[in-house]
């Protein structure tokens, strides 16, 4: 099973054995559950560590909306920023910019912060401070939410 750190499925890096780009379009067949999901939707059950479960039904209309939103997102500048941010390793004390709005925290795209701590491989504690150095927000953020800012080239230009 392949794992991905990205919340977005990438079809750019397919392994040869699962790359179907050479198949003729008239030979392609959607998965066996495609029509059922289009007609009836689907359900999701999440089992929590405390033994409880959360159940949710997703209607066909929601399925269509999710597909539309994903298609729109892949055409957005934010998607391009996320793709670019996935290739750059973020380190302690790096300066980063937020590439998605977090209205519940009062933060928006473009706000600049500093990596205060590396919490996990893909998780960082980011300090957002004003010009006087006073922290106005400090929260854990994932790699795909950040863009590392550079003040000089990665290598010497010739």
Residue, then its C-alpha position, 0 to 999 in steps of 0.5 A: x500500500x502506498x502512503x502519501x503525506x499529501x491531502x491531495x491525491x497526486x497522479x503526477x508521480x504514478x508508479x509504472x505498474x499503476x500508470x494507465x495513461x497509455x490506455x485508450x480512453x474508449x477502453x477505460x472502465x470506472x471502478x465497480x462501485x462508481x455507479x452505486x456511489x453516483x446513485x446512492x452516495x456512501x457511508x463512513x464509519x470512524x472508530x475512535x480510540x475510546x471505543x466510540x464510533x461516528x457514522x456519516x452518510x454522504x449523499x450523491x449530491x455531496x459526492x458531486x460537490x466534493x468532486x467539483x470542489x476538488x477539480x476547482x482546487x486543482x486549478x487554483x494557485x493554492x494547489x500550485x503552492x501546495x505542490x511546490x511546498x511538498x518538495x521543500x524540507x522545513x527546518x527549525x527556525x525557518x520562516x514560512x508563509x501560510x497557504x490556506x485560510x484558518x478563520x477560526x484562528x484569525x489567520x489568512x493566506x500569506x501570514x508569515x511565521x517561524x517554525x518554533x518546534x518540529x513536532x513530527x515529520x510533517x507537523x510543526x509548531x509555528x509562531x506568528x508574531x507582529x513587528x514588535x515580536x509579540x506572538x499573536x498565534x502559535x499553533x501546530x500546522x502540517x507541511x501542506x499548509x506552509x510554504x518555506x520562504x527563502x532569502x537567498x538561492x539554494x545554490x550558487x548561480x553561475 
